[in-house]
Amino acid sequence: MTSNFPERSLTRAAMSQRTLFNTVMTVVGFICGVLALVPLLAVLSYVIIQGFSSLNPSIFFELPPKALQQGGGFGNAILGTLLMVGIAALISIPFGILAAIYITEFSSAQVARWVRFAANVLSGVPSIIAGVFAYGIVVLTLVKLNLGSYSALGGGFALSILMLPIIVRTTDEALQLVSQDLRQASVGLGATNFQTVTQVVLPAALPAIVTGATLAIARASGETAPLLFTALFSNFWPSSLFEPTASLAVLVYKYAISPFKNWQSLAWAASLILVLMVLITSIIARWVTRKKV
């Protein structure tokens, strides 16, 4: 009889090496995952600690204080942020979704490739460039027409430029993930291409489209540079789309570098509100996706 002990020893040795390597790499991956969360947790914890100490109900309903005045709030900045992000969403979401539908369902492969390339390039453009472009297109045009200069309309237009490529890319990918079997079944039942897209493909991709839109809104909510060129800032409640409008991001920028303690505390409170707004939109995006699944 031949002994199989050497073979078993070699198998155990090989298995032990593979097991050891697998264990080491699992530990390394876990450590890297934890380290990736450290910046997020550090930012959130620091903003929460600093912001909660300055948070009170009056800041949501009062206007920013003067230099040496105590108290005050930034209700106008919250309203201005919602106003400009709303304008940006009204501009970018319809155009972005329609563009993605066209390149996915109706255009040729070459046209779709160029549009996707343009969207990728636009998504990498610095936000300050979008602000300069919006300044030249909207602000200077309003000046020439004697309708104003810096305005919420210009701020919304600048933010829509930043939101557009995100919506195009996410909607395009969502539509591509819809199974071709659904399209073929719909056409086989006698539906036109337009009916297939509107009644079959879009409902199936809707959760991912909503996710992309909410992520684009979350990014636009925290932009500062484009608003410095277009909306500027105001210490009053917004009453028109054609006048300077306050925003949380610009308020944080202005008040955080000021020498006044009251302004600095308001900057921390505004930072907390801004982070919570972005966090809530991200949670909504995840919730919509999980609900569909």
Sequence and secondary structure as in RCSB ss.txt:
>XXXX:A:sequence
MTSNFPERSLTRAAMSQRTLFNTVMTVVGFICGVLALVPLLAVLSYVIIQGFSSLNPSIFFELPPKALQQGGGFG
NAILGTLLMVGIAALISIPFGILAAIYITEFSSAQVARWVRFAANVLSGVPSIIAGVFAYGIVVLTLVKLNLGSY
SALGGGFALSILMLPIIVRTTDEALQLVSQDLRQASVGLGATNFQTVTQVVLPAALPAIVTGATLAIARASGETA
PLLFTALFSNFWPSSLFEPTASLAVLVYKYAISPFKNWQSLAWAASLILVLMVLITSIIARWVTRKKV
>XXXX:A:secstr
    HHHHHHHHHHHHHHHHHHHHHHHHHHHHHHHHHHHHHHHHHHHHHHHHTT  GGGGTS    TT      H
HHHHHHHHHHHHHHHHHHHHHHHHHHIIIIIS HHHHHHHHHHHHHHHTS HHHHHHHHIIIIIHHHHHTTS SS
 HHHHHHHHHHHHHHHHHHHHHHHHHHS HHHHHHHHHTT  HHHHIIIIIHHHHHHHHHHHHHHHHHHHHT  H
HHHHHT   SS    TTS    HHHHHHHHHTSS HHHHHHHHHHHHHHHHHHHHHHHHHHHHHHHH 
